[in-house]
């Protein structure tokens, strides 16, 4: 029993390099969930092109440039690891865009995104990236995602702010 009790402590110590970003989005939970988990939702704020198969092992393919496709060399492919509808989705990059500067480090990283209603008209989104190592490539990649994840959540907030302004 002692050995089992020690496992979670050892497990968590490896996650000290987690990258956590949070934002409150002024939109109901179902709308924010759809923005992350549907083609139309992803294309409404994050990427020019998207495909998503919301299931364990499903693919989430995205392409930022409107001139490309979700299957070209510059597309990103994530594999969905798990999800609980309206609460959480986790995924890992299984194909990074050609020329991605951190090709080794990305193979160890995964992301969990949590969604929590904050009343009827707001949703807290918490994004946790894990799997960063202590090597130089991984440290640089962590900084890359630190900037990128904060920007992404700001874009999500803007997407719903723009929708509210239009009303």
Secondary structure, 3 states (H helix, E strand, C coil): CHHHHHHHHHHHHHHHHCEEEEEEECCCHHHHHHHHHCHHHHHCCCCCEEEECCCCCCEEEEECCCCCCCCCCCCEEEEEEEEECCCEEEEEEEECCCCCCCCCHHHHCEEEEEEEECCCCCEEEEEEEECCCCCHHHHHHHHHHHHHHHHHHHHHHHHHHHHHHHC
